Amino acid sequence: MNEIVFFNPGDAIASGYDFNEALRSAEIFHRDQKQHELMIVKEVDGETYAIFNAVDAKTADSAASGYHVSKRLPK
């Protein structure tokens, strides 16, 4: 996916360098907390994957970091 979203890195639920580990963490969190859509994203200029609630997305003009969407886990 080439979609770029912006998040405050401090809002991450979890992060790491392995996509499968991030996916596993997201699935566990999502199973227990189905309040919002979750997104697994990868840093635009890095190698780190992070998990965010989709509702925490920021606008492009904010001081947030850009991420490429790797996977969405719907509500």
N, C-alpha and C positions, 0 to 999 in steps of 0.2 A: 504494500500500500504506500502511496506517496502523500497521503494526507498528513499535514503538519498541524499539531495542536500545541497550545502553550499552557504550561503549568508552573506553579511555584514549586521548586524542588522540595521544599520543606513539607508540602502536602502529600508526599508519596507515602503510600501504605507500606511498600517494601521496594527494594531495588537490589540489583546484582548484575553480574556479567553473563549469566547463563539464562537463555530464554526459557528452557524447560523448567528450570528452578523457579523462575518468575511466574510461569504459567501454573505450576503446582501451588505456589503460594496464593496466587489470585483465585484459583478454584476453591481452595480451602476457605479463604476469607469470604468469597462470594457465596459459598454454601451456607455459611453462618449469618451473613449480613446482606441479604438481597434487597437492600434499600435503594441502590442506584446502579446504573450501568458502570462496569469497571473497564478500564482500558490498560492494556499492556503496551507500553511505548518504549522506543529506543531513542536515546539522545541524538540530535541532528549531527553534532560534531564529536560524538563519542561512541563508546561501546557498551554503555550501561543501559540495562532495561529497568523500567520502573513501573509500578502499578499505581494508578490513580482512580478516584471516583470521577466519572465523566462530568459531574456537576461542578467540579473544581476547576474546569478549564477557564483560562483567561483569554483576553483579547490580545491580538498581535502587538498592539502598541503599549502593553504593560511591561513591567520589568521581569516578566516570566521567561523561562527557558523553552526553546522549541524542541519538540519531539516528533518522531515519525510513529504513526499508529501501527503496531504489529498485530494486535488482536483486540477484539471487543468481546466482553462478556455481558450480554444483555441482562436487564433487571429481571 
